Amino acid sequence: MPGKHLVLIHYNPQHIPHTEWVYNRADINAAKIVWARDMGDAGNEELLLYFKDHHAWRIDADDSTPRAEPYVSTAVAN
């Protein structure tokens, strides 16, 4: 897909830590895709603000068929 992307990876509490999905380039600001752990609504909002020119996605990594879905912010617009 064209453009820049922010992919939030959600892990279940039983996640095996050796199956990591989040890896990034050394120059994260120049990366086409930025990978991040889902940090809950407030933490994710900080990422969304910082990477505001990125399309945001969410993946449930521990789902039986993980797939990227558009991330929908829960923040209320001011």
C-alpha positions in Angstrom: 0.0 0.0 0.0 1.3 3.5 -0.7 2.0 5.9 2.1 3.4 5.5 5.6 1.9 3.1 8.2 1.8 2.6 11.9 1.0 -1.0 12.9 -0.1 -1.5 16.5 0.5 -5.1 17.7 -1.8 -6.4 20.4 -0.6 -9.4 22.4 -2.8 -11.6 24.7 -1.7 -12.0 28.3 -0.6 -15.6 27.5 1.6 -14.4 24.7 4.9 -16.2 24.3 7.5 -13.5 24.5 9.9 -15.2 22.0 7.4 -14.7 19.1 7.9 -10.9 18.7 6.3 -9.0 15.9 7.7 -5.5 16.7 10.9 -4.7 14.9 11.9 -1.3 13.4 14.5 0.4 11.3 17.2 2.3 13.1 15.8 5.6 11.6 12.2 5.0 12.7 11.1 8.4 11.4 12.1 7.5 7.9 10.5 4.1 7.9 7.5 3.4 5.6 6.1 1.0 8.3 6.5 1.6 12.0 5.7 -1.3 14.3 4.6 -0.7 17.9 3.1 -2.6 20.8 -0.5 -1.8 21.6 -0.2 0.4 24.8 -3.9 1.0 25.4 -6.0 3.9 24.4 -3.9 6.7 26.1 -0.5 5.3 25.0 -1.7 4.7 21.5 -3.0 8.3 21.2 0.5 9.5 21.8 1.8 7.4 18.9 -1.0 8.5 16.7 -0.2 12.1 17.4 3.5 11.6 16.8 3.0 9.6 13.6 0.0 11.7 12.4 0.9 11.3 8.7 0.7 7.5 9.0 -2.2 5.2 8.3 -2.9 3.3 11.6 -3.5 -0.4 11.8 -4.0 -3.0 14.5 -3.1 -6.7 14.5 -4.1 -9.2 17.2 -0.8 -11.2 17.0 -2.1 -14.1 19.0 -5.3 -14.5 17.0 -5.5 -17.8 15.0 -5.6 -15.8 11.8 -3.8 -12.5 12.5 -4.8 -9.7 10.0 -4.3 -6.0 9.8 -7.4 -3.9 10.4 -7.7 -0.2 10.5 -7.1 1.2 14.0 -10.0 3.3 15.2 -9.1 5.9 17.8 -11.3 6.1 20.9 -10.2 9.7 21.6 -12.9 12.4 21.6 -12.0 15.3 19.3 -11.6 18.6 21.1 
